Amino acid sequence: MKVSATLKYARISPQKCRLIMHVIRGNEVLHALRTIKFMPQKAARIIAKVLESAVANAENNFGADLDDLKISQAYADQAPTIKRFRARARGRGTRILKRNSHITIELSDD
């Protein structure tokens, strides 16, 4: 059984999310939640919410046991980028790219 949760258009770059995802990928859910709890990054808080949502989906929709669940896949894809301009010297402007993410976590009971 595979259960997933997705957060779309998260206002954080995928590169920052992937740093946290590499740490929790393949771990058991309880171990991953404990690990994320002590990380100071903003991405850790966002990913923890998605992980808790995936756990809730597994428990409510499939009656899965929390102790058996394991993170089979965790990835952050790039979402549409917000483009802004910032004033620079000598009347010029430079482009500021505000990157967004689609965060997906899949759990399995294997």
Secondary structure, 3 states (H helix, E strand, C coil): CEEEEEEEEECCCHHHHHHHHHHHCCCEHHHHHHHHHCCCCHHHHHHHHHHHHHHHHHHHHHCCCHHHCEEEEEEEEEEEEEEEEEECHHHCEEEEEEEEEEEEEEEECC
